[in-house]
Amino acid sequence: MRNITYNSLKKIVLYLKTPIQLQELKLSYNFSRNFSRRQILKTSGLITGAASVGSTVLLGNLITGSHTNSSAQAQEPNKLAAPQMVINSRMLYFGWIPEDPAAVKALVPNRFTPNNRGAVFMNQYVVDSDEQTSGFGAYSLTYLGADLQNLDAPGGVNPGRWWTHYFNSSSTVIKYVLERGVPATPGRTTLTLDGNTLIATTESNGVPIIRTTARVGNTIASVARGQLRYITKKDYGTYTSGVYPYVSEIVSPWEIVSLEFLQPSHPVYALRPKQPLEITFGFYAPRSSFCYPGGEEVI
């Protein structure tokens, strides 16, 4: 048999997720440089007896990474698998007609058709604790962008949507969504409820850029449920459709009192609303749950 190198043996141990300590492994290896692969693995307690057909991955494949059995592959440390679940977020989600529809439409790739009036959507929400997520941890988020034609979410109720801006407080979430083509940048969102007045503020680089004031009740009037579709573009140019199932407990009454874009020099200012406000849809939910994303496909 060929002799095994320490780096190769270390890779095998990490692959198999065994409890052996790498320091102990190194000591064992230093005293066993001329052992065969099987001798070292057996000495370390990684294998016992004879291997049964179909149950043992070839060592050469483990070392070179050529094994293709996905059930045996080790997941990259700290890499979140899709989908991720979030429950009971505090969410203010609504849309409007912009002051400059042409500026909004210019942010949409040519292959897609924006809403005729350049309708904009925005979601401002907060996830207060790690326990509300399957892996993200607590975070806050504001995202917004343009409604699209001919790409409705399953069920035909909600239009497909193109993200133009995405301000997230969590580096974990930012990494996860960047891999899916979301235009994520650092930011912070707060939702403050005082009586029936809800103020949602979005910050970018510590500077407030959007402030929404809403009037909300405390009675759950209905439960909104369904799916949303968001379109993204990955670094290598592929467009992806992600489907996001949601269940939201919606309060009544609900009204947007004002929507302020606070920094004319910020790129998000292009999506500012026309005056007087023309709200196209919306709700406030003290408990909104969803998957992120539920399904993806190349389009």
KOLGU-127984 format. One record per residue (C-alpha): residue number from 1; x, y negated, z; residue in three letters. Coordinates in steps of 0.001 Angstrom, whole numbers, padded with zeros to 6 digits. Each point is the difference from the previous one (the first is absolute). Example, Ala and Ser with C-alpha at 12.3 -4.5 7.8 and 13.67 -1.06 7.14 Angstrom:
 resi       X       Y       Z resn
    1  012300  004500  007800  ALA
    2  001370 -003440 -000660  SER
***
This chain:
 resi       X       Y       Z resn
    1  000000  000000  000000  MET
    2  001028 -003611 -000506  ARG
    3  001023 -001960  003085  ASN
    4 -002422 -002740  001125  ILE
    5  000965 -003634  000613  THR
    6 -001063 -001893  003094  TYR
    7 -002042 -002541 -001974  ASN
    8 -001850  002803 -001759  SER
    9 -000740  001730  003289  LEU
   10 -001159 -003280  001533  LYS
   11 -002379 -000489 -002908  LYS
   12 -001460  003465  000504  ILE
   13 -000547 -000618  003710  VAL
   14 -001746 -003329 -000641  LEU
   15 -002110  001615 -002713  TYR
   16 -001165  002778  002250  LEU
   17 -000655 -002445  002889  LYS
   18  001656  002336  002491  THR
   19  000679 -001058  003598  PRO
   20  003761  000612 -000286  ILE
   21  002077 -003058  000904  GLN
   22  002265 -001293 -002738  LEU
   23  002899 -000383  002430  GLN
   24 -000319  003673  000951  GLU
   25 -000252  000845 -003665  LEU
   26  003191 -001901 -000731  LYS
   27  001869  001759  002792  LEU
   28 -001268  003346 -001208  SER
   29  001071 -000882 -003516  TYR
   30  003499 -001105  001043  ASN
   31  000580  003413  001528  PHE
   32 -001655  001833 -002891  SER
   33  001346 -001575 -003199  ARG
   34  000562  003334 -001660  ASN
   35 -003384  001513  000841  PHE
   36 -002473  000690 -002736  SER
   37 -003226 -002015 -000181  ARG
   38 -002041  002800  001465  ARG
   39  002490  000603  002819  GLN
   40 -000092 -003665  001085  ILE
   41 -003776 -000264 -000256  LEU
   42 -000488  003218  001907  LYS
   43  002479 -001109  002689  THR
   44 -001884 -003294  000322  SER
   45 -003312  001839  000401  GLY
   46 -001415 -001298 -003280  LEU
   47 -000648  003449 -001442  ILE
   48 -000481  003415  001542  THR
   49 -000213  003419 -001569  GLY
   50 -000709  000551 -003656  ALA
   51 -001866 -002499 -002109  ALA
   52 -003328  001081 -001424  SER
   53 -000764 -000545 -003652  VAL
   54 -001569 -003408 -000644  GLY
   55  000524 -001296  003525  SER
   56  003534 -001386 -000169  THR
   57  001203 -002891 -002130  VAL
   58  003294  000670 -001778  LEU
   59  002828 -001806  001784  LEU
   60  001391 -001319 -003253  GLY
   61 -003322 -001607 -000777  ASN
   62 -000165 -001571  003454  LEU
   63  003439 -001524 -000446  ILE
   64 -000595 -001317 -003510  THR
   65 -003597 -001075  000627  GLY
   66 -001320  002066 -002888  SER
   67 -002625  001895  001999  HIS
   68 -003472 -000913 -001283  THR
   69 -002321  001515  002568  ASN
   70 -001734 -003139  001293  SER
   71 -001331  001749  003094  SER
   72  003556  000541  001196  ALA
   73  001412 -003388 -000891  GLN
   74  000849 -002270  002905  ALA
   75 -001622 -003433 -000106  GLN
   76  002304 -002991 -000019  GLU
   77  000307 -001300  003583  PRO
   78 -002296 -002950  000768  ASN
   79 -001663  000214 -003417  LYS
   80 -003772 -000279  000281  LEU
   81 -002094  002347 -002098  ALA
   82 -003090 -001183 -001843  ALA
   83 -002722 -000586  000890  PRO
   84  000202 -001904  003275  GLN
   85 -003078 -000583  002164  MET
   86 -000933 -003169  001893  VAL
   87 -003002 -000229  002324  ILE
   88 -001833 -002852  001719  ASN
   89  001922 -002909 -001473  SER
   90 -001480 -003482  000453  ARG
   91 -000697 -001117 -003567  MET
   92 -001193 -003098 -001857  LEU
   93 -000402  000848 -003692  TYR
   94 -001583 -002291 -002606  PHE
   95  000345 -001570 -003430  GLY
   96 -000482 -003352 -001740  TRP
   97  000141 -001909 -003275  ILE
   98  003321 -001854 -000316  PRO
   99  000591 -003632 -000832  GLU
  100  002268  001006 -002892  ASP
  101 -001248  003246 -001597  PRO
  102  002642 -000203 -002730  ALA
  103  002795  000022  002596  ALA
  104 -001469  003126  001606  VAL
  105 -000439  001780 -003323  LYS
  106  003628 -000774 -000872  ALA
  107  001077  002148  002964  LEU
  108 -001660  003099 -001498  VAL
  109  001982  002177 -002466  PRO
  110 -001183 -000282 -003602  ASN
  111 -001144  003609 -000145  ARG
  112 -002759 -000708  002551  PHE
  113 -003033 -002267 -000279  THR
  114 -000636 -002398  002894  PRO
  115 -003477 -000889  001169  ASN
  116 -001521 -002582 -002371  ASN
  117  000002 -002672  002698  ARG
  118  003366  000970  001446  GLY
  119 -001570  001317  003216  ALA
  120  002450  000443  002890  VAL
  121 -000148  002425  002943  PHE
  122  001733 -000206  003389  MET
  123  000253  002304  002988  ASN
  124  001298 -001284  003346  GLN
  125  000215  002684  002664  TYR
  126  001764  001127  003162  VAL
  127  000820  003500  001274  VAL
  128  000531 -000527  003712  ASP
  129  001657  003256  001123  SER
  130  002119  002875 -001274  ASP
  131 -002742  002437  001022  GLU
  132 -002272 -001411 -002726  GLN
  133  002259  001362 -002736  THR
  134  001267  003382 -001104  SER
  135  003527 -001333 -000496  GLY
  136  000149 -003716 -000779  PHE
  137 -000109 -001309  003546  GLY
  138 -001604 -003328  000910  ALA
  139  000148 -002710 -002656  TYR
  140 -001821 -002950 -001526  SER
  141 -000603 -000720 -003658  LEU
  142 -001392 -002482 -002465  THR
  143 -000246  001011 -003626  TYR
  144 -001699 -001722 -002888  LEU
  145 -000222  000064 -003764  GLY
  146 -002265  000114 -003039  ALA
  147 -003135  002017 -000747  ASP
  148  000196  002033 -003232  LEU
  149 -002499  001130 -002601  GLN
  150 -000466  003579 -001270  ASN
  151  001888  001607  002898  LEU
  152 -002692  000385  002636  ASP
  153  000681  002144  003044  ALA
  154 -001759  003401  000147  PRO
  155 -003710 -000600  000458  GLY
  156  000015 -003132 -002157  GLY
  157 -000783 -002367  002880  VAL
  158  003382 -001699  000499  ASN
  159  002161 -001356 -002832  PRO
  160  003573  001103 -000461  GLY
  161  002431 -002535  001418  ARG
  162  003519 -001247 -000712  TRP
  163  002170 -001020  002950  TRP
  164  001838 -003287 -000498  THR
  165  001128 -000610  003604  HIS
  166  000431  002248  003031  TYR
  167  001240 -001304  003368  PHE
  168  000691  002777  002529  ASN
  169  001458 -000142  003513  SER
  170  001396  003568 -000022  SER
  171  003236  001052 -001693  SER
  172 -001316  003584  000096  THR
  173 -003108 -000887 -002005  VAL
  174  001965 -002262 -002351  ILE
  175  002356  002854 -000870  LYS
  176 -002915  002389 -000546  TYR
  177 -001921 -002309 -002330  VAL
  178  003036 -001270 -001933  LEU
  179  000544  003588 -001124  GLU
  180 -003487 -000206 -001519  ARG
  181  000536 -003282 -001815  GLY
  182 -001770 -002306  002437  VAL
  183  001509 -003559 -000009  PRO
  184  000613  000113  003762  ALA
  185  001836 -002713  001924  THR
  186  000352 -000707  003733  PRO
  187 -002793 -001961  001631  GLY
  188 -002329 -000151  002954  ARG
  189 -003770 -000202  000383  THR
  190 -002009 -000898  003103  THR
  191 -003751  000261  000567  LEU
  192 -001297 -002051  002926  THR
  193 -003642  000232  001079  LEU
  194 -001412 -002741  002236  ASP
  195 -003726  000458  000509  GLY
  196 -001369  000316 -003516  ASN
  197  002933 -001804 -001656  THR
  198  002637  002201 -001618  LEU
  199  003253 -001555 -001196  ILE
  200  002333  002096 -002163  ALA
  201  003459 -001436 -000655  THR
  202  002611  001361 -002388  THR
  203  003685 -000865  000352  GLU
  204  002910  000477 -002385  SER
  205  003521 -000475  001369  ASN
  206 -001548 -001380  003175  GLY
  207 -001941 -002707 -001838  VAL
  208 -003843  000044 -000093  PRO
  209 -001121  000162 -003627  ILE
  210 -003688  001024  000190  ILE
  211 -002646 -000669  002640  ARG
  212 -003539  001367 -000131  THR
  213 -002771 -001098  002343  THR
  214 -003061  002230  000163  ALA
  215 -003170  000080  002051  ARG
  216 -000779  003549  001122  VAL
  217 -002508  001794  002179  GLY
  218  000561  002876  002411  ASN
  219 -002676  002382 -001296  THR
  220  001012  002888 -002245  ILE
  221 -002533 -000392 -002792  ALA
  222  001190  002719 -002370  SER
  223  002817  002340 -000916  VAL
  224  001753 -000618 -003300  ALA
  225  001665  003054 -001470  ARG
  226  001449  000959 -003319  GLY
  227  003239 -000367 -001895  GLN
  228  002180 -002814 -001269  LEU
  229  002411  000114 -002930  ARG
  230  003236 -001982 -000073  TYR
  231  002341 -000080 -002982  ILE
  232  003758 -000288  000468  THR
  233  003112  000022 -002187  LYS
  234  003014  002018  001080  LYS
  235  003598 -001099 -000581  ASP
  236  000403  002229 -003046  TYR
  237 -003045 -001544 -001700  GLY
  238 -002705  002570  000697  THR
  239 -003429 -001296  001003  TYR
  240 -001719  001962  002736  THR
  241 -003585  000072  001200  SER
  242 -000408  000631  003726  GLY
  243 -003398  000891  001463  VAL
  244 -000608 -001022  003618  TYR
  245 -003017  001432  001871  PRO
  246 -001383 -002155  002802  TYR
  247 -002678 -000139  002700  VAL
  248 -000721 -003413  001561  SER
  249 -002456 -001058  002707  GLU
  250 -001294 -003369 -001213  ILE
  251 -001354 -002737  002255  VAL
  252 -002882 -002350 -000603  SER
  253 -000249 -002917 -000368  PRO
  254  003112 -000740 -002052  TRP
  255  001071 -003166 -001817  GLU
  256  003232 -001527 -001292  ILE
  257  000104 -003566  001309  VAL
  258  003296 -001077 -001562  SER
  259  002974  001419 -001887  LEU
  260  003205 -002052  000041  GLU
  261  003162  000560 -002018  PHE
  262  002478 -001926  002084  LEU
  263  003205 -000096 -002076  GLN
  264 -000294 -001411 -003543  PRO
  265  003611  001014 -000674  SER
  266 -000638  003689  000740  HIS
  267 -000791  002288 -002996  PRO
  268 -003189  001232  001690  VAL
  269 -001437 -003512 -000394  TYR
  270 -000945  000954 -003586  ALA
  271 -002859  002072  001470  LEU
  272 -001576 -002846  002009  ARG
  273 -003821 -000217 -000138  PRO
  274 -002062 -002548 -001849  LYS
  275 -002028 -002477  002014  GLN
  276 -002690  000366  001074  PRO
  277  000765  003599  000912  LEU
  278 -001590  002696 -002101  GLU
  279  000304  003319  001870  ILE
  280 -000520  003085 -002165  THR
  281 -000166  002705  002699  PHE
  282  001257  000682  003484  GLY
  283 -000321  001231  003551  PHE
  284  001533 -000008  003446  TYR
  285  000449  003384  001672  ALA
  286  001338  000370  003548  PRO
  287  000596  003660 -000910  ARG
  288  001118  000888 -003509  SER
  289  001687  003296 -000902  SER
  290  001646  001122 -003226  PHE
  291  002656  002177 -001669  CYS
  292  003037 -001472 -001675  TYR
  293 -000279  001129 -002756  PRO
  294 -002373  002897 -000403  GLY
  295  000965  000847 -003567  GLY
  296  002420 -001258 -002632  GLU
  297  000206  000460 -003751  GLU
  298  001987 -001510 -002833  VAL
  299 -002081 -002149 -002349  ILE
***
